[in-house]
Structure formats: C-alpha cells, structure tokens
Amino acid sequence: MDDLEKAILIIFDESGTVTSELKSQAIAFCQQIKDNPSICSICIDRLCFSKLVQVQFWCLQCLHEVLRGRYSGMSSDEKSFVRTSVFSMACYESLDNSNSVKVLDGPSYVKNKLAQVLVTLIYFEYPSIWSSIFLDFLPNLSKGGVVIDMFSRVLNALDDELISQDYPRTVEEGAISGKIKDAMRQQCVGQIVRAWYDILSLYRNSDSELCAFVLDTMRRYISWIEIGLIANNTFLPLLFELILVDGLPDQLRSSASGCVLAVVSKRMDSQAKLTLLQSLQMSRVFGLVAGDGDSEFVLGIASLLTGYASEILDCLKNLNGDLKRASVELLNEVLPSVFYVMQNCELDTTFSIVQFLSGYVATMKGPSPLTEAQLFHVGQILEVIRMHIRFDPMYRDNLDVLDKVGSEEEDRMIEHRKDLLVLLRNVGRVAPDVTQLFIRNSLSSAVGSSLDINVEEVEAALSLFYAFGESLSEEAMRTGSGILRELVPMLLSTKFPCHSNRLVALVYLDTITRYMKFVLENNQYIPLVLAAFLDDRGIHHSKVKVSRRASYLFMRVVKLLKAKLVPFIETILQSLHDTVAQFTSMDYAAKDLSGCEDGTHIFEAIGLLIGMEDVPLEKQSEYLSSLLTPLCQQVEILLASSRVQNSEESPSKVANIQQIIMAINALSKGFSERLVTASRPAIGLMFKQTLDVLLQILVIFPKVETLRSKVTSFIHRMVETLGSSVFPYLPKALEQLLAESEPKELVGFLVLINQLICKFNTSVQDILENVYPVIASRIFGILPRDTIPSGPGSNTEEIRELQELQRTFYTFLHVVATHDLSSVFLSTKSRVYLDPMMQLLLYTSCNHKDLVVRKACVQIFIRLIKDWCARPFGEEKVPGFQSFVIEAFATNCCLYSVLDKSFEFRDASTLVLFGEIVLAQKVMYERFGNDFLLNFVSKGFLAAHCPQDLAEQYCQKLQGNDMKSLKSFYQSLIENLRVQQNGSLVFR
C-alpha cells in the first residue's frame, strides 16, 4: 500500500481513531495528487490494481471532477485514454492481460460513480466525438447480468444528470439533453428496446432482481422514446404477463406495472390516447389491488389504476360524441377499483385524490340528470371524503389532551380537510339528495352507536353535518329543508358514548350552534338546546377547553334567541350557579390563572339574558343584585385586606380582582343606555355603585398596570352604559388614571378621552380643560420634537410604545379640533403648550412617514384656522397664529413638502393628503385674503422659481369656486416646478 492509498483510507476512516490533524494532512496530500497533470493515468492505474473500494471510489470521483472541470484543456490522447479505459471497465474487461481488478465486482456506490464518469463523457462527446457508445455497449450485454446491470446504471445516471425533467436544468443542459435524445432516437433506441425485451425474456425466471432493475430503467425512458416501440403486440403482452403471473416476486411485478403506467401517462393527442388506453385491456389487473394493501406490488397497481383513471378523465374532458361516451365507459369500468384504492391503499404523493375527484365531479355538472352509475359513484366519493377526514385513532389520546403531538396533528388535519370539504360542497351541488342521505345515514349511525364505535367515526360524521351547513341558504336553514328537520332535533337530544372526548364535544357544540337559526323558527327545541349547552356536553364538560368554548358559543346562542329565552332565565341561572360561583370564590390563591379571560363569556350571556326589557323590573333587579353584590363584596374584602397588610400585591390577589372586573364588564354588555338611564334608573344605580367600588382599585393598586387597564376598560363600558350620568365619577377616575405617565398608560388614557369627546361632544369641555394641560405636559416631555428613530436597531418595545403614543396623540388632537373643542387649547393653563403643539403639528404635516397622520395634522390646521380666524379684517383671536399659518404652515407644508420627490402622486394615500393640502390653501385664502396670497406667491413661488404666468393662473384658480379644477392645476404646477428644479433646490 503506497502513500496515496494510505491517505485515501485516512480520509474515509469513520472509526474515530484518526485525529483531525492527520485527516487534514491526508486531504492536503490527496489534493496535491489531484493537481498532478498525470492525474487521469494515476487514477486509472489504481483502478486496475487496487482492491480497496475506498481507493476505487476516490479515483472515480477524481476522474469525474477532472472531466467536468478540465475537459476542454485535456489533450486528444488523454481523452481517448480515459474514454477507452472507462468503457472497458464498464464492459467488464481487463485493461491488460494480467489478472487486474474489475470495478464491476465492487459495491453499488462504486458502480454508480463509474456510471457518472461515463455520463460526463457522453455530455461532452455524444454524438459528435463518441457516436458509438450505446451501440458499442449492446454486444457486451451478452456477458451477463453484471454488464446489463452496469448498462442500466449508465442509462439511469444519464436520466438523472441530463434528461429527467424532475430536476431544474440550465439552458445549456437543456440543449445538450435535447441533442442527446434526438441522436439516440435516430441511432440506437430501437436496439436498446430490443435488448430490454431479450433480457426480460431471458432472465425473468432466473434473475428477477436484474429484470426489475431493467424495467425501472425502461420506465424512465418511455416518456420520450417512440411509444410504438413499447405499446405493441410484442412488448405489452410481456409486461402484462409479468404483472399477472402470480408466482413472480412483488418487486418484478411492481416494476412491470410502473412501465405500463409510463405508457399510460405518455403525452399525446386525446383521441390517440383513448385508442391506446382501450388497447391495454386494463380490466384484467383491476382485481389485483385486493391483496395486501401495503405490499410493493399492490401499491404499484394502485398507482397504475389511479394514473390510468386520470388519463381517461382527461380524455373525457377533451373529447365529444362517441369518443366521449367511450371514455365514460372506460372510466365507469375502473372507478370501483379506484375508490377501493383510495380507501385501502397508501397512494403515491404525485396523485391528488381531491384533484381527481373534483375533476370527475365537474363532468357531472349540466342540465342532464345523473345516470345510475354516476349516482353510485357519488356515494363512493362521499365515502372517500368521510374516510379521509377521519383522524387516525393512533393520535386519539394526544388529541384529547391536546399535547404537542396532538396539536400538530389537529393543525395538519385542519389543513388537509380544506380541499376535501370544498369537494363535499361541489358534490352537494351536483347530487344534493344523495349527499343529504349520506350525511343523514352517517349521523344516524353515529347517534345510534354503542361504545364500540370509535371516536373518529363520530367526529367525522359530525364534521360532515357541520360542513353541510356552509352550503345552505339562510332560508333553507330557517325552514329546516331537506334533512335538517329530522337531524337537528335528533342531534340536540343525543349524548354520545364518547362525548367526553374533546374533539367530539367541540364539533358537537359547533354543529348545533351552526343550525341555531332553525331553532329560532322552531321554538319547541329551545329546551333541548339549553340542555346541550348547560349539561356535561357543554359548559359542565369535564375538559376546560370544551367548557370555555361552550361558554362562548352559548353567549352567541343567547344573542340570537334573546327574548325567546325569557321563560327559561330561572332554569339557566340555576344551571350556571356553580360556574358563576367560581368568580366569587375567595380561594384565589389556588385559582388556575391560565386563560382566565375565557370564563367571562358566561357573564356576557347572563347579562344579555337579564338585561332585556322583557324581564320584569323586580326580577331584573333581583338577578343583577345577586350577581353584582357578591362580586363587589369580594373586591371590597380584597381591597380592605390590602389596606391593612400594606404589603406587596400577590399575583393571585391581582388575578382575582382582574377576573372580577372582567366578569362585571362582560355582564354590563347586556344592558342598554336607555334601560339603565331612562326606563329603569334603579338598574343604573347598581352599576354606579359598582363603578364606585371598582374605582377604589386605582387608589389601592395605583401601580398595577393590569388592574389599571381592566378598570379603564370598565370605565369605557360605563360611558356607553350610563351615558352622561357617568360624569360625576369621571374627575376622580381621570385623576387616578393620570397618576401614571408611562407611554402605554397615556395611550389608554387618550383612547378613553377620545371616547368621551366622541360621545358627549362639548359637554366634556370642563373635564377636558382640567386634563389637557396635564396630558400636554406629559406628552411634550416624552415625545421627541422631530422624528422618532426608525430603521435598523430601532424596533424596540420602547420605540414601538413611543410611536403608538404619537399616533394616539394626533388622533386625540384631531378629535378635539373636529368636535368644536379647540378653545380648550386656549385656556389659561393650556396656552403655554400652544407653541410646542403648533411646532409638532407643522413638522408632522410636512415630514411624517405615515400619510394618514400627515393628513390628520393638515385637517387639524384647517379646523383651527376656521375656529380661530375670522373672515378677512376680523379680530385676531389668537395673536401670532395667522402669521404662523401663512409664513410657516402654508409655505412648508402646502408648497415645499409637496415639491419633494418623495411626495408620490401615483399613490392613492398621497392624493388624499394632497386634496387636504389644496383645501387648506382655499380656507387660508377665504380667511386671510391677499395676506395669504401675497406671501405664498411672492415668497414661496419665487423661491421655487415659478414662472409668472403659472403664478397668475394659480391665483385665478384659487379665487374661483371649482375645487376639482384647482387641485388638478396645482398638481400639474408642482410637477412643472419639480422638472425645472431637477433636484437642485432643497427646501426645509
């Protein structure tokens, strides 16, 4: 063993005994050898004499790299030497007369590498230089299996490296592939096919593995060779014989079916394809799929039948008359086997069940009634859908507890079902009666089942009925057309043996909710609905995820049925007593704090029930008091204990108070402002007392952000519920909420103020005059005077909070200005903030990246001009404001900012902003007259080098009454000025 062989063995060593340093030295040494000009001779010499497979592989790999990288620089003699040597190895010949080593005696990976080297030579030399390679190979096949195997490997490598369209190819590779195929078709394909036939005939009984390998090679080539070479009276009978003879190995039979599938899939004209498919007499293989569904042969037959059916379906779509009828006959023959395959076999990933069945269902659309065969097939399609939407029992426990595996499987099935349920709807359209009968039978079977029917069957039947509802009109849903009148009552009165399972319970609740409009018209079923939601199928289900979902769905049901539920309120409240009690439980330390918000849907449902005017006042007061009193008492106890202890807030105490606030908030949603303020003020008094209690939370827990947020949310609710009668509570509440000045807190506060302004308009002026100076002081202390940092490194929580505060502040200023409250900015305490506000609005109206924000700032200016500036020569309400608007706002925002090329007129948002900017100019002219016009034209236009004639036209347009014409003219003026400047003038 010389140094090269030693180095190669070290490179391939996987025992772990070789150090990384030694391995690096070996790699460096081998690389040195690779760089030797005589490397090809060195490699071929080693291939003749070394029995070490690592050395053989390295040498072949090296030859492959050299040919690919240096072929054009090699001499003719060197190329000829490599070509002759490599071909001799492939034909199992010795390179000299001695007992040299033969590469074909080596393992598969060495032979595959030799095939790769030969294909590289074919790439460069066939057909121009080495035109006889395939014809030279064929006589050597008589040497037996070893050369036949090698020839197949070469053809496979040629397909992988150059011909197959399964891999992306460069334009050059595509051209060379076409050239090679054309040459092979002309020169040798016929002889190769003849050789394949002879090999199969000769070795079918003695070497089935070799025959299977040859067939797999042949399958690759059928797609582009002349189809008549295979689809004839000689070759096809042999292929079918290999498929049909029972005693042959599965691998051989499967490979033969792959070749027939390649024949079936050959691209050609539809009429020629139909003739070919008819000639195959495929019915003889239909029965073969009934064997072991997981065996290689049955899977091969399954792929053959689905591929055959797909090709017939294509013919059916493209042909007419007698040819179409012939296609229908062929399809009707094969479909039973295809349906069997779909339900019993693991299908090839290249075949889409949904795509095929959707294509077949599409052929049924039309005025003609469905034939008996089609109706039967519809039933089979529905059976396939039901089978494929079923969960695998293997995941039953994972799905029930919804662990990581179960969650992944549920997500996968949701995605998998999408197309199947679209198919279900399509089937329902072409065969509504069959579809309804199928769903009815599936559901009846599930309802009548004993414990032994599995969870997955029940869940699938319910899912089908749920999906069926998507295709029903509102009228059909209400009247209970078709199967609804029978199935909805049956479902409502059913408790499945497997109802404890999470999936079954959830789809059951979703399904009965979907058909609630039927119950709306058929009130006799309301007791059944209530039972389903209130017993252990729903809110009292043993699994928390089910009971919470049931609470949410029950709230939706209450919203829909409303007054129809009044007679049942007592029953409902009794059933929910234990659920409600969870919220008043003082054992908050042991409380499960996860997902606590989900439980509030029950309170919203109760609020909707008892908040109706149909409920007598006395009863309504009793119900509401029985809920609010214990909740408020618990809050008071918790607050009292916090006052006494004066200790750090425990997470469980905070969570408990938070839960109670959310419960009361949800409960109040059912009570209208009219009811609590006008018709039944006693109810309103209860909510005022509750508000009084909850506002104490801000005093006792001033720094607990979650509680402040929940109390703020409750104040929002009370503004809508109590109307103006909430006013006495606001000063105290707002004072407490303003105690904190974090950006996030201020955002929540501003949103509340915006709600008050939008609801009560100028009635909140006094409140606003008190809070605005504090708001302005805080915000101008927090926000930067110009731009908030953006770009790389600025996407921090702090920056995001500042951006949110800035956006909310502009909304607040806009709301104040547009609700006749701009005088608030002029109050004694607020005047000090007028200048910073103006500077901020000016900068933002010119520069902000968000065009919606810029538009809002321009609109604020327009409103302030209208509020604070009388018509020309009127008294100036705000000294200095007019000159600021004319000299700063008009020039910078209305001219310079739009001259900037970043102001893109092709953008819709920009055009909306531009419209506001033009309107601002019109308003300024109406209020300031020539004072505005002279400054804007003589200073602004002059700096922008505006021609005199355009300036005069602008003045005329501005003085006219056609806003559309003014906007259009001003846009063209700006575009003209941009062209003249050509970027030489930079404003601002």
N, C-alpha and C positions, 0 to 999 in steps of 0.2 A: 504494500500500500504506500503510494507516494504522498507527498505533502498536500497536493490538491485534494486527493480523496479524503485525507485526514481532515482537512479544513472543511470540506463539504459535510462530513459526518458531524463535525462540531456544530456547524450552522443548524443542522436538522435535529440535533440532540434535544430531547424533551425529558430526559431523566432527572434533570435538576442538578446533576453533578458538575456541569460545566459552568465556570464562572463567567460573569458578564464581560469581564475584561478579555478572557480567552476567546469568547464568542465574537467580540468586536474585532479582535486580531484576525480571526478566521474570515470574517466578512470582508475585511480590508484586503486580505491576501487573495480571496476569490475575485474581488473586483479588479485587482491588478491583473489577474489572468484574463478576465473578460476584456480588458483593454489591449491585450496582445493582438497584433494584426492576424496571427495564425489561429485565432480562437476557434474558427469552424473546424479546422483539422484536429485541434486538440480535443474538441467535444466528440467528433465522430470516432476518433481513435479510442476514447474512453468507452463510447457506446459499444464498440466491437469487443472490448475485452473485460470491462468491469461488470461483475455480477451484483454489485451493490446498487439497490434500487434508488437510494438517495442520490448516488452519483449519476445514474441514468436520468433521473428526473431533472437534476440540476443542469446537465448537459443539454437536454432537450429544451428546457426553459431558456437557457442561454442562447441556443440556436434561434429560438422563436424571437427573442429580443433583438438579436443581431440582424435577422432578416427584416424585422419591422423597422428598425432604426437605421440600418446601414446598407440596405439592399442596393440603392442606386449607386453607392460607391464601391460595390464589390466588382471584381474582375469577372469576365465571362467564364474563365476556367474555374474560379472559386464557386460561382453559381452552379455550374454544371456538376462539380464535385459534390456539392451539398445535395442538389436535386437527385443525382444518381444514388448517393449513399442513403438518403432518407427514403427514397422509393423502394430500394432493396430491402431496408428494414421492414417497411410496411408490407412487403410481399413475402416476408419470412425467409429471405435469402441471406446467405453469409456474404460479408463484404470481401472475404478472401477464401481460400480453400481450407484454411485451418478450422479448428473447432471453435470459432468465435461465438460470443454470447449473442443470443437473439432477443431483441427488445420485446417482441410479441409474447415471450414467455413470462414477461413481468406482470405486475398488477395493473388493474384498470386505469388508475390515475396516470401511470407512465404511458400506457397506450393512448389515452386521451390527449396527453401532451404531444405525443408523436403526431396524432391526427391534426392538432392545432398547427404544428410546424408545416405539415403538408398543405393545409388550407392557406397558410400565409404565402406559400409558393404559388398556389392556384390564384390567389389575389393578384400577385404581380405578373404571373406568366401565362395564365389561361385566358383565352385560346391563342394569343399571338405568339408566344415562345414555346410553351409546352402544351401543344394542342392535343396530344395523345394520352394524357394522364389517365382518363377514365377508361378508354379503350385498352390501354396497357394493363390496367388493373384487372379487367374482366377475365382474361385467361388464367390468372393466378388464383381465382376463386376455386378452381378445381383442387387446390392444395388442401381444402377442407375448412373446418369451422374457424380456425384461428385467423385465416386471411379474410373469410366472409365477415367475421366479427370486426376486423380492422377496417374493411371497406365501409361497413355500416358506420363505424365511428367517424371516418373521414366525411361521409355524407352528412352525418349529424352535426359535426363541427362546422361544416360548410353552411348548413342551415342556421346554426346559432350565430356564427360570426358574420355572415353576409346576407343570407337570403330571407330568413324569417322576419315578418313584419311585426312580431311581438315586441321588438326592441327598437328604440329610436336609432335612426341611421343618418349619417351626414349625406349631403347631396352627392359627394364623390362616391361614397359607399353604395348609394342607391344606383348610380350609373353603372358601377362595376358589377353589382348584383344583376342588373338587367342584362348586361353584356354576357355574363357567365350563363345565365338561364337560357338566353337565346342560342348561344353556342351549343349548350347541352341538348336543347330541343332538336336542333338540326343534326347533331352528330351522334349522340350516344344514349339518349333517354330510352329509346325503344329497346336497345340491347340491355340496359340496366334493368328495365321492367321484365324482360325475358329471363334475365339472371335471377331476379327475385322469385319469379314463378317456379323456375327449376329448383332453386334452393328450398322453397317451401314444400314442393312435391317430394323432394329427396329426403329432407330431414324432419318432416312433420312428426314421424313416429319415433325417430331416434334421438333428436335433439330439439325438444320443444322450446327450450330457453333461447337457443340461437334463432329459431323461427320467430319467436315473439319479438326479439331484438330487431330482426329484419323488417317485420311488419310495422314496428314503431317508427323505423326509418322511412319506410314506404309512405306511411300516413302523412309525414311531414311534406312529402313531395307531390302528393296527389292534387293539392290545391293549385299548382301551377303547370303541371305537365298535361299533355293531351289526355282528356278524360277517357277517350275511347280505348286507350291502352289498358285501362283497368276495368271500365264498365263495358265488358264484352262477354261473350258466351264461354270464354275460356277462364278468365280470372275470377269473375264474380262467383261462379259455382264453387270454385276452390275456397274463396273467403267464407261463403255461407256454410260450406261443408265443415270448415274449421270451427265455425261458430256453433253449428248444430250437433256435431258428434259428441255424445255425452261423456265418453271416457277421457277426452283430452284435458290437459291441465288448464285451470282457470286463466292463467297468465296468457297462454296462447290464444284461447277463445276471446279473451278481452281485447287483445291486440288486434285480432281479426275484425272485431266489431268496431274498433277505432278506425280501421281503414275504410269500412263501409260508411261510417259516419263522415269521413273525409270526402267520400264520393257524393254522399247526400248533400253535403254543405258546399260543394263546388259551385262557384258563382257562374250563373248563365241566365239566358233568357227564360222567362217564366214558362213558356209553352214547352221549350226543350227540357226544362227542369221537371215539369209534370210528366212528360214521356219517360224520363229517366226514373222518376220515383215509382211510376206504375210498373216499370220493367223489373223492379227489385223484388216484387212479391214479398214485402216485408211481413205480411201476416204470419209467416212461418216462425218468426222469432218472438211474437207477442207473448207467448206463454212462458218464455224463459225468465221473465222478471219475477216470477212467483217463487224463486228459490230463496236462498239466504240473502236477505236484503243488504248485508254488509260485505258480501264476497266481492272480490275484484271483478269477477265476470258479470255478476248481476248489476253492479254499478256501471260497467261498460255498456251493457244492454240498455240500462236506464238512460244513459247519455245518448245512445243511438236513437232510442224511441222519441225522446224529447226533441232532439235535433231534427229528426225526420218530420215530426209533427209541426215544428216551427217552419220548416221549408214548405210543407203543404199549405200552411196558413198564409204564407207569403204569396203562394200561387193563387190561393182563393181570393185574396185581396186584389190581385193584378189581372185576373182573367175573367172572362164573361161567357155567357151562354153554356154550351155543352161542356166546355173546358172547366168552367166554374163548378158545374154540377159534378164533374168527375173529381174535382178537388174536394168537394164536400163529402163524396163517398169515401175517398181515401182517409179524410180526417175522421169521419164517423167510425171507421174501422179501428183506427189507432187510439182514439181518445180514451176508451175504457182502460187500456194499458197505461196511458199517460197519467190518468187520475190515480191509478194504483201506485205508479212510481212516485207521484207527488206525496202520497200518504205513507209510503212504506220504505222509501229509499233515500239515502244521502245523495243529494244531487250535486252535479258539477257546478261550481260557482259561476261559470260562464252562462248558465241557463237561468233566466229570471222567471220564476213561476208567475209572478204578478204580471209581468210584461206579456207573457204568452197568453195568459187567461184574459187579460184586458183586451188584447188583440182579437181573441176569439169572441168575446162578448160584443165587441164593436161590430162584428159581422152580423150580429142578430138585430141590430137597430134597423128600423124600417117599418113600412106600413103593414107588411105581411105578418100574420100571426105565426108564432113559433111552432116548429114541427115537433112531433112527439120526441124525436131524437134530441132536439135542442133543449126541450124541457127537462129531459132526463139528465142531459149534460149540465144544465143549470144547477140541478140538485147536487151533482157531483162537485161542481165548482164551490158551492156553498159548504159542502163537507170539507173540502180542501182548506177553505178560509177558516172554518172553525178549528180544524186541526192545527193550522199554523199560527193562530192567535193564542193557542193554549200555552201556558207556562210549563216548563219542564218540572215534573214532580221532584227532581233531584234538588231543586232550589227552594222547596216548599218552606222549610224552616227558616232559611236565610231571608226569604221574602216576608215571612210572617213577623219576624223580629226587626226586619229591615237593617241588617248589618251591612258592612261594606260590600260583600259579595251580592247580597240581596238587592242593594241599591243599584249596583251596576247592572244586574240582570233586569231590574224593573225599567231602567233607562233604555237598555237595549231593546226590550220588548215594546216600549212606547214608540221607539223609532221604527222598529220592524212592523208594527201594526199599521202605521200611517197609510202605506200603499195598499195594504190588504183591505182596510176599511173603505178606501176610495173605490176599490174593486167591488166591495159589497154594495155600495151605493149604486154603482153602474149596473150591477146585476139586478138590484131592486127596481131600476128604471125599465129594463127590458123585460123582466119577468116578475112583476110585483106580487102576484098571487103565490107563485112558487116560493119566493123569498119569505113572505109573511108566514106561510105554512111551515117552512123550515125553522124559522125563529120560534114560532109557536111550539113546534114539536121539541126543539132543543130546550126551551124554557120549561115546558111541561115535564119533560124527562128529568130536568134538574130539580124542579119543585117536588116531584113525586119520588125523588130518590131517597134511598135509605143511607145509612152511614157509609156503606161500602163504595158509593160513587165518589170519585175523588174531587178534591177542592178545585183542581184545574178545570174540570168539566163544567162545574157550576159557574166559576168565574168567567169562562169563555161564553157560556150561554147568556149570562147577564150582560157581558160586554157587547154581544151581538144585538141584544134588545136595546141597549143604550145607544149603540151606533145607528140602529134603525131609526131612532127618533130624529137624527140630524136631517134626514131626507123628507120629514113630514112637514106639511104646511101648518100654520097656526090653526087654521080651520079644522084640518084633519085631527090635530092634537085635541082641540076642544070638544069636538063631536065624538071622538073615540072611534074613528072609522077603522075598518079592517079588523085587525086582531086586538086593537087597544082595549075595546070594551070588555074583552074576555081576560086579557093578560094583566092589565093594571090591577084590577081587584084581586086576581089570583096572587100576584106578586106582593101586594100590600098585606095580604093575610098569611104570607108564608114566613116561616122561620126555618132556615136550612140547618141540617145537622152540623154543617161546617161553618155556621155563621160566626163562630168565634175567630175564624181566620181573618186576618187584617184585609187581604185583597178582596175576599168575598164581601165582607161587611162594607168596605168602601164603595165598591162598584154597585152594590145593592142600594146604598143611600143616594149615590149619584143618579142612578137609574130612576128611582121613584121621584127624585127632585125634577128630573127632566120631563116627566109626564104629569107635572102638577097642574098644568092648565086643563087637563082632563078632569081632575078633581074639582077645580074651580067651577066647572059646569055641572059636576055630579057630586053635590054636597054630601050625599049619603056615605061617601067613602072617607070623609074627614076623620071620623074616629079611628079608622084603620091607619091613616097617615100619622096621626098623633101617636098611636101605639108604636108604630115602627120607629119613630124618632125618639120617643121617650123611654122605651124599654131597653133591654140589653142588646138590641140590634143597633141602637143609635147612641144617644147621649150617655146611657148607662153601660155601654160596651166595656169589656174588661181592658181593652187596649186604649191607651191615652190618645194615640194618633187618630183612632176611629172616633172616639167621643168628641174630640175637638173638631174634627171635620163635620160630625153630626150637628154640633152646636152652630157652626157657620151655616150649614145647609138649612137647618131649622129656622134660623133667622131669615133666610131668603124665602122660605115657605110662608112664614108669618107675614112678610112684606106683601106676598102675592094674595094670600087668603084674607088678611086683615079682618074686617067686620064679621066675616063668616065664622071667625074663631071666638067671638064674644061669649057664646053659650058655654064654651069649654075652658074659660080662663081659670076657674077654680081648679079643675082637674089638672090643667097644665102646671099651675103654680105648686100644687101639692106634689106632682111628679118631680118638679125641679127643686124642691125644698132642700134636698141634701146637696145638690150641685151648688146652689146659691150659698149654702152654709159654709162651703169651703172658703169663700171670700171673707166671711166674718169670723173664721177660726182664729183664736188668739195664739194657737200653737205655731206661730210664724217661723220659729227657729227651725222646725222640722220640715218646713214647706219646700216643695220642689220648685226651685226658682227658674228652671229652664222653660223657655217658651211660654212665659206666664201670660202674654197678651192674648193667646188663643182663647182663653176662657171667657173673655168679655162678650163674645157673640151671644151668649145666653142672656146677658143683661140687656143687650140691644133688642133681642127678640121679646123679652118681657116688657121692655119699655114701649115697643111698638104695639104690644097687646093691650097694656093697661092705659096707654096714652091716648086711646081713641075716645072721641066724644060719645060714642055709642055706649061706653061704660058709665053707669050712673056715678054722680059726683061722690056720693058717700063711699061706694065700693072703691072708686079710683083713689080716694084719699087713704082708705084703709090699706089697699095694696101698696101704694107708693110709700106710705109711712112704715109698713112692715119691712120694706127693703132699705130705705134711706136711714131710718133710725139706728138699726144695729151697725150699719156701715159707719155712720158718723160717730156713734159711740166708741167704736173701736179706734177710729182716728184720734178722738179726744183722749182715750186711755193711753195710746201710744205717745201722743204729744205731752201729756201730763208726766208720764214716766221719763221722757227725755228732759223735761224741765227740771225734775227732781235730781236725776242722775247727773245731768250736765256733762255727760261723757261722750266719747266719740260715737257717731252713729253706727250701729251694727248693720251689716249688709242685709240681714234678714228683716230687720225693722223697716228699713228703707224700702225693700222689695214689697213688704206687706202693705205699706201706705200707698206705694205706687200702684199696686194691684187694685186697691180700693178706689183710688181716684179714677182709674180706667173703667172700673165697673160702673161707677156713678155717671161718668161721662157717657158711656155706652147706653145706660138706662135713659138718660135725658133725651137721646135722639128721637125717642118716640113721641115727645111732647112738643106741640106746635106753639109758636109765639102767641097766636090768637087765643089758644086754650088757656095758657098759664097767665096771660095778662088781662084778657078781656072777659071771656066766658067763665073761667074758674080761677080767680086770683088766689084762692086758698092753696091751689097746687103750686102756683108761682111762689107763694110764701115759703113752702117747703124747700124749693130749690134755692131761694135766697138764704135761708138758714143754713143749708148745706154749703153754699158758697162761703158764708161767714166762717164756718168750721174749717174748710179747706184752705182759706187764705191764711189761717194761723200757721200752716205748714211753712209758708215763706218766712215767717218770723222765727220759728223754732229751728228750721233747717235752711238757713239763708245761703249756704254754700253747696248744697247737694244739687248738682246740675240736673240729674234725672228727675228729681221731685219738682224742681222749678219748671222744667219742661212740661211735666204732666199737669201741673197746676195751670200753666199758661194755656195748655190745650183745653182745660176745663173752662177757663175764662172765655176763650173763643166760643165754646159751646154755649155758655150762658148768655153771651152777647146775642146769639141767634135765638135762644130760647126765651130770655127775659126781656129782650128789646131794651127800650130806654129806661126801664125800671132797674137796670143793672148799674146806672150812673152813680148812685151813692156809694157803690162798692169799688168803683174804679180808682179814685185817688189813692186809697190805701194800697190797692193791688199794684198799681203802676209804680208807686213809690218803692215798694218792696222789690219789684222786678228790676227797677233801675239801680238797685243797690250794687249789682254786679256789672262790670263793664268789659267782660271778655267779648271778643268779636262774635262768637257763636251765640252768646246770650243776647247781644244787641240785635242780631238778626231776628231772633224770635220776638223780641220786644217790638221791633219796627213792623213786623208782619201783623202783630196784634193791633198796633196803632192804625195801620192801613185798613184793617177790617173795620175798626171803629169809624174812621173817616168815611169809608165807602157806604157804611150802613146809616150813619147818623148825620153826615154832611156837616153843616155849620153848627149843629148842636154841640159838637165837641170842641168848639173854639176855646172855651175857658180851660178845658183839660189840656189841649194842645199848647196853649200859651204857657202853661206851667211846665210841661215836659220837654218842649222843643229846646230851650236853652241847655238843658242837661244833655239831651241827645247830641246836639251840635258840639258841645264842649267835648264829649267823649269821642265822637267820631272824628272831628278835626284833629284830635290828639292821637288818633290811631292811624288814620289813612294818610299815606304819603301825598304831598301836594301835586305830584305829577303821576308817573306811571308805576303801577305795581310790577315788580320784577317778573319777567316771563322767560321762557326758553330753558335750556339745559340747567338742571340743578335747582329750578325754582318750583318744581311740582311737589312742594312740601305741604303738610297739613296746615301749617301757619299761613302760607301764601294762599292756599285754597280758601281758608276762612276769611282772609282779608278781601279776596275777590268777591266772595259771597256777600260780605258786609257792604262792599262798594256798590254792587248791583242792587241790593235791597235798599240802600240809602237813596240811590237815584229814583227807584220806584216810589219810595216814600215822598221825596220832594215833588215828584210828578203828581202823586195822588193829592198832596196838599194844594199844589198850584191849580189843579183841574177841578177842585171841589170848593172853589170860592173861599179859600182859607189863606191866601198869600199874605194877608195882613198880619198873620202870625209872625212872619219873618221880620216885621217892622215894629213889634212890641219892644218896650223899653229894654227888657232883658235879652231880647234876641238880636237887636241891632248890631251888637258887637260881632256877631257871626255872619253878617251880611256880606262883607267883603270876601272872607275866605270861601263862602258858598259860591259867590259870583265867579271867583277865580277858578274854583274847581269845575263849575259848570262850563265855563269858557274853554278850559283845557280839554275837558272830556268831549265837548261838542266838536272839537277840531281833530282830536287825536285818538280817541278810544278805538281799540280793535273791533269791539262789538258794535256793529252798526245800529242795532236796536237801542243800545244805550245812548249812542250819539243822537239818534232821532228823538229819544225821550228828553234829552237835555235841550235840544232845539225847541221842542214843544213847550218846555218849561219857560224858556226865554219868551216865546210868543205870548204865553199866558200872562207872564209878569209885565210885559210891555202893555198888553191890553188893560191889566188891572191898575198899573201904577202911572200910566202916561195918558193924559187927556188928549183930545184932538189938538192939532197944531195951535200953538199960542195959549194952551191951557196952563193951569198952575202945575208946577212940578211937585209931585207928591213925595218922591224920594230924591233929594238933591244928589246930583252926580250920576244917577242911574242912566239918564238919557244919553249923556256924553259917553259913558262906558259902553252902552249898547252900540252907539254909532261908530265910535272910534275903535273899540276892541272887538266886540262880537261880530258886527257887520263885516268888517274888513277881514278878520282872521278866519271866522267860520264860514261866512257866506261867499267869500272870494278865494282867499289863499288855500283853504283846506280842500276846496273842490278843484283848484288848479293842479294840486298834487296828483301825479300819475297813478298813485295807489287808489285814487277815487275812481273805481272801475264802473263806467256807465253800463256795461253789459250785464252787470249783476243786479238781480231784482231788488235785493235789500238796499243796495246803493241808490237805486232810482226812487225808492220810497223815501229815504233820507233826503235826497235831492229835492223831492217835492216839498218837504217841510222847510228846507232852506229857502226855496223860492217864495213860499208862503210867508216866511219871516220877513223877507225883503218887502213884500207887499204891505204887511202890517206896519213895518217901520216907516214906509212912505206915508201910509194913512195917518200915523200918529205924529211923525216928526216932519213931514213935508220936505221942503227943499234942504233943511238942515241935514237930513239923511242923504238926500240925492247928491248934494254938492260934495260932501265928504267921500261918499262911496265912489262916485265917478271921478272927481278931480284928483283924489289921493290914491284910492285903491286901483282904479282902472289905469291911471297914469303909471303907477309902479309896475303894472302888468303889461305896459306898452300896448294898451288897447287903442286901435285906430279910432279917430274922431267919429267917423260915420257909424261905427258899431255902437259907440257910446251913446250917440244920439238915438239910434234905433232902440237901445235898451230903455232909455228914458221914456220914449213913446209907449213901448210895450208895458212898462211899469205903471204908467199913468192910465192905461186902458183898463178894461174890465175882463179881458179874456185870459184867465189863469193858465189854461192849457197852452195857448199861444206863447205866453210869457215863459213858461217852463221850457218849451221846445226851443225858443230863441236863445234862452240863457245857456242851455246845454250846448248848442252849436257855437255860441260865443266863447264858452270855456274851452271847447275843443280847438277852436281857431287860435286862441291865446296860447295853448299848450304847444301847438305847431310852431308858432312864432318864437317862443322862448327856447324850444328844443333843449330843455333841461338846464339852461344857463342861469336862470333866475331861481334862487332858493328862498322861499318865504319862511316866516316864523323863525 
